Amino acid sequence: MSVDYKKFFKATDPSRTLRADNEEDQKYYIDFSTVRGGQVVEDLKDNISLFSDGQPTCQLFTGHIGCGKSTEILQLKQKLEAENFHVVYFESSQDMEMGDVDLSDILLAIARRVVDSLESAKVKTEAKGFRAMLNGAVKILQTEIELSAEADVPGVGKVEASTSGEFSLSLGIGKLSAKTKDSPDMRSKLRGYMEPKTNGLLDLINQEILLPGIADLKKQGKEGLVVIVDNLDRVDDSPKPWGRPQTEYLFVDRAEQLRKLQCHLVYTMPLALRFSRDYGTLTARFMSDPIVLPMVPVVRRNGQPHAEGLALLRQMILSRVMPDHSDDQRLAAIEQVFDSVQTLDRLCFASGGHVRNIMRLLNDALRKQRGLPVTADVLEDTIRKRRNELTLSIDDDEWRLLRQVNATKKVVGDTGYQTLIRSMYVYEYQDEDGSWFEVNPVLANAPEFNG
């Protein structure tokens, strides 16, 4: 059995999200639900398709950045479409500046993506009142946005104006978003116009876009409309001008408005909010607990290896180099890829079960090795380099907290622990007894940690 180094290197790109509708990607997909503490995708799906009784739902989905949320959400999208739902999925980071997000930005992004998707499904959207509000926003910014007959908007394409001067609805919103995304001053002006009209904006989206759209979709035989807003977990935690952290402002202070849209909603949420003092308020306002995607366990609470989690991670790695082979065939060919089984397992343990980090370490090792098999020395050098990068930003108080996590396997809700979670110095796992926490294994051999 021969292995292709270049193809393997490309397949380990850590920025790659596996798409459920891509045949090649599905060969790489590994179902970790048996070791992650629950059927996360099934829970999200059933809350929409089985338990909603036709009423709008709003769910929060969270986990460490890079732990595989987008991959699982795209599996959710495929499963819901198989049950005849019309699903609108988009990455919020394409429409918004994640360091400065407000509620109106999210609502406009949802409106744009829904209208665009409905138009693709041959569902016409009039939305006269919404168009009037949009034209009002354009007038506010008309010194910065030229109302030409046609404009090229990055990430949107050609935006055409009608003879009456009104833009195509989805493309008009796209033009506003593209023009304001990179300009704090223009974002401020647009929000100054939109924020006092938030309740009116919500009513217009519901009454002129969502409800008529859902009615037309049901005439086509669809079960309903689901909107999945990915990457909101990447919202920066910087404070708003009045001092409120942006994450708590959006998901706590504006929670009731985020869930007011009259369709099924799934938002990704920053994991650190689970340790906020306002977490109880958040769950009360969303009327449900966020669904958490934990790490893939490589060890148990007692420090013993987690055999099933380790076996699945081995297959995740080997599938990238031997996608068309059986599990047993891959295991039989390990030494064509790594110099020993121990080197492969070292990679799995060092990752802590974080799927993006395991690909990052492997990709870096492949780049350094410049061929196969990957050797233990090259892998250790790669891990050591990553450890040095992480330790540069950890202060004495954080090292103390890390030692406490190592001793107790717990994280409590103060700002120090939130920093550990956001910085991915600490990983969350789940088993039959609930959640437990472990220090990122890359840091385990750092002198400061053992000091």
Summary of the structure (lengths in Angstrom):
residues: 451
radius of gyration: 23.6
end to end distance: 46.9
largest distance: 71.9
contacts: 1445
relative contact order: 0.13
helix: 53%
strand: 12%
